[in-house]
Amino acid sequence: MASVLSRWASPELRASIFHFTVYLPGAVSSVYLAIWLAEHGIPAEQIGVINALPVLLLLGINMLVGRLADRASDWRSTILIVSLLSGAAPIGLFFVHEFWGIVLVWLLCTIPGGLVPPLTDAATLRLAQRTGTDFGSMRAWGTIGYVIGTALVGLAVTAYGTAAFVPLFFAVSVGRAIIGFTLPRFRAPAPVATLADANPEKPRLSSALKLWFVLPILGFALVNSNNAVVGGFGALIWHDNGIPDYFIGPLLATAAAAEAILMVMWRRFGGRVSARNMILVACAASLLRFFIMAFNPPVAVLFVTQTLHAFSFGMGYFGVVHFIANWTSEDIAAEAQGFATMLQQGAAFVSLMLFGVLVSHLGAGAFFASALFALLGMGCVLWSLKLKPPKDA
């Protein structure tokens, strides 16, 4: 009995359970936020603004919060605080119906919520490195949660319509905050300070920000902005093109399921590929995926292209977090991840604003812009590899 309890109390299991909840609010918003907004009379351009404004404001906040989290005794307290804030904010969605009211409340929901994933990723990766466990298997639970979330949201919306969106978003946000209280300590216990440690020289992120280091992170940011576009506009485009609503949740879930499979299997082959080559594969997969989607293919083809998300996001994500971990120290772990997230959000902001305009004129053809972003990402990674080869080269 004691061994069972100790297993359930293990840091790895508690981190995995929290990861399961991290992307549930995103699952709810990806399936039906755009359609819910459209039914409130919000045009595509303004939907782009609603999706993009939180991303813009998060640009600098992520690095600032990451720096504060690195200076705290553990990352747990910061993760819990932002989870609680993002759990309380959705109450306002029950009372707003006009553009500016929705903008304000959505900002309050998504700014603290957007801080949760990069902090959790940085903390969990360091926990895995410290304990010798598999980061991929813990992180995969976030994707599994997303898959289950999109499936359940699809069923709820089919049964109750868009009226289900706000209650579901509020429920999963509160649930994530509650589970946050079970988070483990991620750092190792602090060593006893000695006189020699009185004035240690702390590493700074600025010393790592060389061109070869920034380029791969920027390359993935360009690719990842395409995933933000799918989350912000994919459901609306498919809905307007006549794809039945009961396919929208499964389409999004297919992408996440493919990602989860890759993450679970990662330990078997991940060490054979360098971090920047992972990002390069992500760029190539994204280019193929969105070039096909731009032609508005039938739903059967969309299910196939959605499986490419395993590489366009899953492999690229692993590439970025391992690239950062390989070339930075634990003292700037969350701040470095916050820098990567800042670039991702900057690219996502540009994509969402651009896409809001393009969708109004081109419909699914707007995905050609996503293919172009993927091509630019490939160029960034290849440039970095030319400037500085991998460590084992």
GIQUIPE-V413761 format. One record per residue. RES is the residue in one small letter. SS is DSSP state (h for helix, s for strand, l for the rest). PSI is psi in whole degrees, 0 to 359 (* if undefined). D_FIRST is the distance of its C-alpha to the first C-alpha in Angstrom with 2 decimals. Layout:
# GIQUIPE-V413761
RES_SS_PSI_D_FIRST + RES_SS_PSI_D_FIRST
This chain:
# GIQUIPE-V413761
m_l_317_0.00 + a_h_323_3.79 + s_h_324_5.44 + v_h_316_5.19 + l_h_320_6.33 + s_h_326_8.65 + r_h_316_9.97 + w_h_335_10.84 + a_l_1_12.38 + s_l_145_14.39 + p_h_321_18.14 + e_h_318_19.03 + l_h_318_16.97 + r_h_324_18.25 + a_h_321_21.71 + s_h_318_21.56 + i_h_319_20.77 + f_h_319_23.70 + h_h_324_25.88 + f_h_328_25.41 + t_h_346_27.23 + v_h_317_29.83 + y_l_9_32.40 + l_h_316_31.97 + p_h_322_34.98 + g_h_326_36.97 + a_h_316_36.15 + v_h_314_37.56 + s_h_327_40.65 + s_h_321_41.34 + v_h_318_41.62 + y_h_5_43.84 + l_h_310_44.94 + a_h_320_48.27 + i_h_322_49.02 + w_h_317_48.09 + l_h_318_50.48 + a_h_322_53.16 + e_h_345_53.00 + h_l_9_53.64 + g_l_16_56.82 + i_l_121_55.66 + p_l_168_57.57 + a_h_320_56.11 + e_h_318_57.56 + q_h_331_55.87 + i_h_321_52.55 + g_h_320_52.86 + v_h_316_53.46 + i_h_321_50.44 + n_h_328_48.19 + a_h_327_49.94 + l_h_315_50.38 + p_h_323_46.71 + v_h_318_46.72 + l_h_314_49.86 + l_h_334_48.53 + l_h_348_45.28 + l_h_307_47.32 + g_h_332_47.60 + i_h_321_44.68 + n_h_315_42.08 + m_h_321_43.42 + l_h_312_43.80 + v_h_322_40.24 + g_h_319_38.98 + r_h_317_40.97 + l_h_320_39.54 + a_h_322_35.96 + d_h_328_36.66 + r_h_343_37.99 + a_l_164_35.03 + s_l_333_32.26 + d_l_156_30.02 + w_l_344_30.68 + r_h_314_27.90 + s_h_319_30.18 + t_h_317_33.01 + i_h_317_30.96 + l_h_318_29.66 + i_h_310_33.22 + v_h_330_34.83 + s_h_320_32.12 + l_h_318_32.81 + l_h_316_36.55 + s_h_340_36.36 + g_h_331_34.29 + a_h_327_36.98 + a_h_323_40.10 + p_h_349_40.02 + i_h_325_40.95 + g_h_337_44.48 + l_h_338_44.63 + f_h_345_44.98 + f_l_2_48.29 + v_l_144_50.12 + h_l_349_52.35 + e_l_165_54.95 + f_h_304_54.88 + w_h_326_54.81 + g_h_317_52.29 + i_h_319_49.94 + v_h_311_50.55 + l_h_311_49.65 + v_h_321_46.43 + w_h_326_45.35 + l_h_315_45.91 + l_h_330_43.67 + c_h_314_40.95 + t_h_337_41.17 + i_h_305_41.98 + p_h_325_38.67 + g_h_325_36.87 + g_h_343_38.66 + l_h_340_37.34 + v_h_309_33.66 + p_h_311_33.63 + p_h_324_35.46 + l_h_317_33.49 + t_h_320_30.14 + d_h_312_31.43 + a_h_316_32.72 + a_h_317_29.57 + t_h_322_27.24 + l_h_318_29.61 + r_h_325_29.65 + l_h_315_25.84 + a_h_320_25.84 + q_h_325_28.63 + r_h_322_26.97 + t_h_352_23.61 + g_l_20_25.20 + t_l_176_23.44 + d_l_112_25.38 + f_h_320_27.11 + g_h_320_28.34 + s_h_328_25.02 + m_h_315_24.09 + r_h_330_27.61 + a_h_332_27.73 + w_h_334_25.43 + g_h_318_28.34 + t_h_321_30.61 + i_h_318_28.29 + g_h_320_28.24 + y_h_317_32.02 + v_h_310_32.38 + i_h_321_30.43 + g_h_313_32.31 + t_h_322_35.71 + a_h_314_35.03 + l_h_322_34.03 + v_h_319_36.93 + g_h_318_39.28 + l_h_317_38.32 + a_h_318_38.59 + v_h_323_41.95 + t_h_322_43.26 + a_h_321_42.43 + y_h_356_43.39 + g_h_191_45.60 + t_h_348_45.65 + a_h_341_44.88 + a_h_345_41.19 + f_h_305_41.35 + v_h_312_41.20 + p_h_321_38.45 + l_h_316_36.22 + f_h_318_36.97 + f_h_316_36.25 + a_h_314_32.93 + v_h_330_31.50 + s_h_317_32.88 + v_h_319_31.20 + g_h_319_27.89 + r_h_319_28.08 + a_h_320_28.84 + i_h_315_25.86 + i_h_335_23.41 + g_h_334_25.24 + f_h_343_23.60 + t_h_0_20.26 + l_l_143_22.11 + p_l_176_21.04 + r_l_131_23.54 + f_l_323_25.51 + r_l_158_27.72 + a_l_153_26.96 + p_l_140_27.41 + a_l_135_31.14 + p_l_157_32.82 + v_l_127_34.79 + a_l_142_38.28 + t_l_172_41.20 + l_h_328_44.91 + a_h_338_45.32 + d_h_6_42.95 + a_l_323_44.90 + n_l_66_46.79 + p_l_151_44.90 + e_l_108_46.56 + k_l_135_44.35 + p_l_152_44.77 + r_l_145_46.34 + l_h_326_45.90 + s_h_330_49.69 + s_h_339_49.92 + a_h_346_47.91 + l_l_63_49.92 + k_l_162_52.36 + l_h_317_53.83 + w_h_332_51.97 + f_h_321_48.65 + v_h_324_49.50 + l_h_313_50.97 + p_h_324_47.83 + i_h_320_45.99 + l_h_320_49.05 + g_h_316_49.15 + f_h_326_45.64 + a_h_319_46.52 + l_h_318_49.42 + v_h_316_47.28 + n_h_333_44.51 + s_h_332_47.20 + n_h_326_47.74 + n_h_326_44.20 + a_h_323_44.95 + v_h_317_48.05 + v_h_317_46.15 + g_h_325_43.76 + g_h_326_46.75 + f_h_346_49.30 + g_h_310_47.90 + a_h_320_47.07 + l_h_317_50.47 + i_h_313_52.42 + w_h_320_50.77 + h_h_314_51.28 + d_h_334_54.94 + n_l_9_55.48 + g_l_8_54.59 + i_l_127_51.09 + p_l_145_49.32 + d_h_331_46.72 + y_h_352_44.05 + f_h_341_44.35 + i_h_311_43.88 + g_h_310_40.11 + p_h_326_39.53 + l_h_314_41.95 + l_h_323_40.02 + a_h_327_36.69 + t_h_316_38.14 + a_h_314_38.84 + a_h_324_35.36 + a_h_317_33.76 + a_h_320_35.94 + e_h_317_34.91 + a_h_319_31.17 + i_h_316_31.76 + l_h_319_33.66 + m_h_321_30.99 + v_h_322_28.20 + m_h_358_30.58 + w_h_319_31.95 + r_h_337_30.33 + r_h_330_32.12 + f_h_352_35.58 + g_h_325_35.64 + g_h_350_36.44 + r_h_352_39.61 + v_l_132_41.27 + s_l_157_42.50 + a_h_317_41.58 + r_h_330_45.12 + n_h_329_45.52 + m_h_315_42.48 + i_h_323_44.36 + l_h_317_47.49 + v_h_320_45.82 + a_h_319_44.62 + c_h_316_48.24 + a_h_318_49.60 + a_h_321_47.11 + s_h_320_47.92 + l_h_312_51.62 + l_h_315_51.38 + r_h_309_49.10 + f_h_337_51.29 + f_h_319_54.57 + i_h_317_53.69 + m_h_335_52.43 + a_l_340_55.76 + f_l_10_57.55 + n_l_60_55.64 + p_l_166_54.34 + p_l_166_53.15 + v_h_327_49.58 + a_h_320_48.69 + v_h_323_49.76 + l_h_321_47.89 + f_h_323_44.61 + v_h_314_45.48 + t_h_330_46.47 + q_h_331_43.28 + t_h_338_41.28 + l_l_347_43.20 + h_h_332_41.14 + a_h_325_38.51 + f_h_318_41.10 + s_h_334_43.21 + f_h_305_40.25 + g_h_307_37.07 + m_h_321_38.73 + g_h_321_40.95 + y_h_312_38.09 + f_h_321_36.28 + g_h_315_39.66 + v_h_312_40.26 + v_h_323_36.92 + h_h_325_37.04 + f_h_315_40.76 + i_h_316_40.20 + a_h_326_37.30 + n_h_331_39.47 + w_h_5_42.46 + t_l_165_41.11 + s_l_168_38.96 + e_h_334_35.83 + d_h_338_38.12 + i_h_26_39.70 + a_h_306_36.87 + a_h_325_36.73 + e_h_319_40.50 + a_h_319_41.22 + q_h_324_39.01 + g_h_325_40.81 + f_h_316_44.10 + a_h_317_43.11 + t_h_325_42.08 + m_h_315_45.40 + l_h_320_47.33 + q_h_318_45.34 + q_h_327_46.09 + g_h_315_49.71 + a_h_321_50.15 + a_h_322_48.36 + f_h_312_50.71 + v_h_316_53.75 + s_h_314_52.50 + l_h_319_51.69 + m_h_317_55.02 + l_h_318_56.91 + f_h_325_55.11 + g_h_324_55.86 + v_h_315_59.55 + l_h_322_59.38 + v_h_322_57.52 + s_h_331_60.32 + h_h_329_62.89 + l_h_346_61.17 + g_h_228_58.17 + a_h_337_55.96 + g_h_343_58.55 + a_h_340_57.05 + f_h_346_54.37 + f_h_326_57.09 + a_h_323_56.55 + s_h_320_52.86 + a_h_322_54.02 + l_h_319_56.35 + f_h_319_53.58 + a_h_321_51.61 + l_h_319_54.75 + l_h_322_55.16 + g_h_318_51.55 + m_h_318_52.30 + g_h_320_55.31 + c_h_314_53.27 + v_h_316_50.80 + l_h_322_53.63 + w_h_316_55.53 + s_h_317_52.57 + l_h_328_52.15 + k_h_322_55.85 + l_h_320_55.67 + k_l_111_52.68 + p_l_164_51.17 + p_l_161_47.40 + k_l_324_46.12 + d_l_4_45.95 + a_l_*_49.45
